[in-house]
Amino acid sequence: MRGTRRIHRFLLVACALFGLQLGSLIAPAYACGCGAMIPEGSSRVAVTRETSAVHWDGRTEQIVMRFTVGGNAPRAAWIMPVPSRASVELGDRALFDELERLTAPEHRTRHYFWPRPRNGDWPFDVMDGALPGDAGAPAPGDAAPPVGVVGRERLGDFDVARLTATDPDALGRWLDDNGFELPDRLAPELAPYVAQKWEYVAVRLAPDRTDAVLAGTLDPLRIRFASDRLVYPMRLSRLAREPQSLGLYVVAPHRMEPRDRIGGDAPEVTYAGRIAPSEGAVGRLTGGASAFLTSFEQRFPEPSRIDGDHELRAADADTPYRRVVYGNELLTVAGMPVWLLAVGTVLATALTAVLLLLRVRSRRLRGRSASQAPYAPHAPLPLP
């Protein structure tokens, strides 16, 4: 009987492990915040982080995207809709380093009085962790082909095709025929963009080395197009099966804010402030002009709920904001904890008071003893 149970248990575990392995092989890739990223064949790719910088001056928009990916895919592809004819080139690697420095939180020190076990303050440090808690281009005419190739370039590890389309199914077939392997369910999601006469930037990530895989932080891509409104395409991210996150730097004349959540959590502003003209990567992005920088973070726990693109508008006021990170430190004087000095002073004062009280009481007792002693008259002197 026991042997039969052991065999059944072994078979259940083996089936479960097989199912997990099979799922890892056929699971769809993560979509990135600006489109859909799909690896070739049965390989896997995961966009662990997407960070984008957007510059808009009221007429022209630039989007610089940087992906951090992991997996075993030698190649992958994604597509990004744009509202008008776009140019594509490699972005400046130094841009995001500068933006991170500009938007870094302010660090302040906040002192506390009493020692804390979690911080390992004396006397808790001698307990060795025993306490818990330490731990717009013109629309194509009627005779326009279903798919038009505006241009195709090789940019570093990227094979980039700039396309027009009047038929989402034809667009999907062209992508598939030209090495951009994307899912069949992409065509319905492209239909709204085709109806609005948008164009497309299709990107195939293909390293030059035959033994290379897509891993780590990729070179940024810079996409530039005319637009009278600031828009960040996000609709295709609804194809993702896993939660998504987006980090977005927005450089514009004023502080900007999303019009709505588009199906995600509320966007969190992590920085807002005016930046002076710069000679660095940010200056090259803005053409040397001053601008207002706004930084957002947003999570999409259920990508299928994404119902549109991010459209950003000017906030009511250019109110600056910077995060503050507090570092807690025990209050000390000359290296001595103030709480210990205070407790020592109280104890010394109390001890002194007790000693004084004892001394006064002792004097009173001695005086009382002297006053209560029996009277002894002197003997009479002898007569002469």
Secondary structure, DSSP 8 states (H G I E B T S, - for coil): -HHHHHHHHHHHHHHHHHHHHHHHHH------TTSEEEESTT--EEEEEEEEEEEE-SSEEEEEEEEEEEES-S-EEEEEEESS-EEEEE--THHHHHHHHHT--EEEEEEESS--GGGT-TTGGGGTT-STT--------TT--SEEEEEEEEETTEEEEEEEES-HHHHHHHHHHTT----TTHHHHHHHHHHTT-EEEEEEE--SSTT----EE---EEEEEE-SSEEE--GGGGG-SS-EEEEEEEEESS-EEESS-TTSS--EEEEEEEE---SSHHHHHHTT--EEEEEEEEEES-GGG--S-EEEEE-SS---EE-EEEEEEE-EETTEEHHHHHHHHHHHHHHHHHHHHHHHHHHHHHHHHHHTS-----------
